[in-house]
Amino acid sequence: MKPSLTRRQIASVLLIPAPVPLAAQPPNDLEQAQQDVAKNRDILAKYALPMAVEPAFQFKA
């Protein structure tokens, strides 16, 4: 018994792209953002601000 393939079946097999190898995992964006926030928090902690200081903007609902 010889298995027979149609031209369409052969074409479908040949046209399937080869799997793309997975690239190295990029650094986790969340971890990077948390590290950036922690670094900025440490920098800002060096400056003493009185509690009476208000932000230069207002939240409006």
C-alpha positions in Angstrom: 0.0 0.0 0.0 1.5 3.2 -1.1 0.0 6.3 0.5 -0.9 8.9 -2.1 -0.9 12.6 -1.5 -2.7 15.0 -3.7 -1.0 18.1 -5.1 -3.0 20.2 -2.7 -1.9 18.2 0.3 1.8 18.4 -0.8 1.5 22.2 -1.4 -0.1 22.7 2.1 2.7 20.8 3.7 5.4 22.7 1.8 3.8 26.1 2.4 3.6 25.7 6.2 6.3 28.0 7.6 8.9 26.5 9.8 8.5 27.3 13.5 10.4 30.4 14.5 12.8 29.8 17.3 11.9 31.6 20.5 14.0 34.6 21.2 15.6 35.1 24.6 13.0 36.4 27.1 13.1 40.2 27.2 13.5 41.7 30.7 10.2 41.9 32.5 8.8 45.4 32.0 6.9 45.3 35.3 10.1 44.5 37.3 12.0 47.2 35.4 9.3 49.8 36.1 9.2 48.8 39.8 13.0 49.2 40.0 12.7 52.7 38.3 10.1 53.8 40.8 12.1 52.6 43.7 15.2 54.4 42.4 13.3 57.6 41.9 11.7 57.3 45.4 15.1 57.0 46.9 16.3 60.1 45.1 13.3 62.1 46.2 13.6 60.9 49.8 16.8 62.9 50.1 14.9 66.2 49.9 12.7 67.3 52.8 9.4 68.8 51.8 6.9 70.2 54.2 3.4 68.7 54.2 2.0 72.1 53.3 3.5 71.8 49.8 0.8 71.3 47.2 1.2 69.8 43.8 1.2 72.2 40.8 -1.9 70.7 39.4 -5.5 69.9 40.6 -7.5 66.8 40.0 -10.9 67.7 38.7 -13.7 65.1 38.5 
